[in-house]
Amino acid sequence: MNKIIITINRECGSRGGRIAHLLGENLGLKVYDRLMLDSIAEKFDMTVEHIERVKAQKTNWWSDFCRFYQQFGAVSYSPGNKSEVTPIKIYNAEARLLQELAEKDSCIIIGRAGFHIFRENPNALHLLIIADHEARIKNIAQRQNLSYEDAAAVVDKVDRERDTFVKNVTGTSRYDARNYNFTLNVTGLQPEKVAMFLAEQIRHKMEFNK
């Protein structure tokens, strides 16, 4: 049986991360999320927070891409100079790590522009999980014990950062439905039920019976 790769892009507060982990339990798959940044952080001698700030920087992604390959090469990096770290360098480091992980076993990848990294892989399935803005704010307020206003600021900030990162490294919008096999608005739905539904569809579409 071929290995499968499921990439999940999600809006802040949509509970897409929770759904991804439940889906992993349903399908018996490993789930890779923000924790994988620990490995990247170690490579670049940076904190995870610093990496996330770099990824949110606005830049001309194509020029940055060309400079990176011309000047530093696909795998070279000098850990001592944090000023050289750019969203494209981090993206390429994450992409290589994810490709190595996906070669070992079937898995679910949350975020990291996974839909773009594995866009040409015939055994990859790409999902986008969204929810209404109001519902997302309420979810964040409850989860992080924030006021409505503070939760709204968190949602808007994370949205902007994720939009910027995806545009920088892929040249496309993370909301472009053509990047995905499924786009789901999960407002009002229970994560457990959504995960069960997705597991059934994935087993059928990918002929996956692990």
ChimeraX attribute file (.defattr): number of C-alpha atoms within 10 A of each C-alpha:
attribute: neighborCount
match mode: 1-to-1
recipient: residues
	/A:1	7
	/A:2	11
	/A:3	15
	/A:4	22
	/A:5	24
	/A:6	24
	/A:7	28
	/A:8	26
	/A:9	25
	/A:10	25
	/A:11	23
	/A:12	23
	/A:13	27
	/A:14	25
	/A:15	20
	/A:16	26
	/A:17	23
	/A:18	13
	/A:19	23
	/A:20	28
	/A:21	22
	/A:22	21
	/A:23	27
	/A:24	20
	/A:25	15
	/A:26	16
	/A:27	22
	/A:28	13
	/A:29	19
	/A:30	17
	/A:31	20
	/A:32	21
	/A:33	16
	/A:34	13
	/A:35	9
	/A:36	15
	/A:37	21
	/A:38	13
	/A:39	14
	/A:40	19
	/A:41	16
	/A:42	12
	/A:43	14
	/A:44	20
	/A:45	15
	/A:46	16
	/A:47	13
	/A:48	19
	/A:49	11
	/A:50	12
	/A:51	21
	/A:52	17
	/A:53	13
	/A:54	19
	/A:55	24
	/A:56	20
	/A:57	14
	/A:58	13
	/A:59	17
	/A:60	13
	/A:61	19
	/A:62	14
	/A:63	10
	/A:64	17
	/A:65	18
	/A:66	13
	/A:67	13
	/A:68	21
	/A:69	13
	/A:70	10
	/A:71	9
	/A:72	14
	/A:73	12
	/A:74	14
	/A:75	11
	/A:76	11
	/A:77	16
	/A:78	12
	/A:79	13
	/A:80	10
	/A:81	10
	/A:82	14
	/A:83	7
	/A:84	12
	/A:85	19
	/A:86	20
	/A:87	25
	/A:88	25
	/A:89	25
	/A:90	22
	/A:91	21
	/A:92	17
	/A:93	18
	/A:94	20
	/A:95	18
	/A:96	15
	/A:97	15
	/A:98	19
	/A:99	14
	/A:100	11
	/A:101	15
	/A:102	20
	/A:103	12
	/A:104	9
	/A:105	14
	/A:106	21
	/A:107	23
	/A:108	26
	/A:109	27
	/A:110	22
	/A:111	20
	/A:112	24
	/A:113	23
	/A:114	25
	/A:115	27
	/A:116	20
	/A:117	19
	/A:118	20
	/A:119	16
	/A:120	9
	/A:121	12
	/A:122	11
	/A:123	14
	/A:124	20
	/A:125	23
	/A:126	22
	/A:127	23
	/A:128	23
	/A:129	21
	/A:130	21
	/A:131	21
	/A:132	14
	/A:133	17
	/A:134	13
	/A:135	15
	/A:136	21
	/A:137	26
	/A:138	19
	/A:139	20
	/A:140	22
	/A:141	20
	/A:142	14
	/A:143	11
	/A:144	11
	/A:145	11
	/A:146	16
	/A:147	14
	/A:148	16
	/A:149	10
	/A:150	15
	/A:151	22
	/A:152	19
	/A:153	13
	/A:154	18
	/A:155	22
	/A:156	14
	/A:157	14
	/A:158	15
	/A:159	15
	/A:160	12
	/A:161	18
	/A:162	23
	/A:163	17
	/A:164	20
	/A:165	27
	/A:166	24
	/A:167	18
	/A:168	24
	/A:169	24
	/A:170	17
	/A:171	14
	/A:172	13
	/A:173	16
	/A:174	23
	/A:175	16
	/A:176	10
	/A:177	12
	/A:178	11
	/A:179	18
	/A:180	19
	/A:181	12
	/A:182	14
	/A:183	19
	/A:184	14
	/A:185	12
	/A:186	18
	/A:187	17
	/A:188	9
	/A:189	10
	/A:190	11
	/A:191	21
	/A:192	15
	/A:193	13
	/A:194	17
	/A:195	22
	/A:196	17
	/A:197	12
	/A:198	20
	/A:199	19
	/A:200	14
	/A:201	13
	/A:202	18
	/A:203	13
	/A:204	11
	/A:205	10
	/A:206	15
	/A:207	12
	/A:208	16
	/A:209	10
	/A:210	11
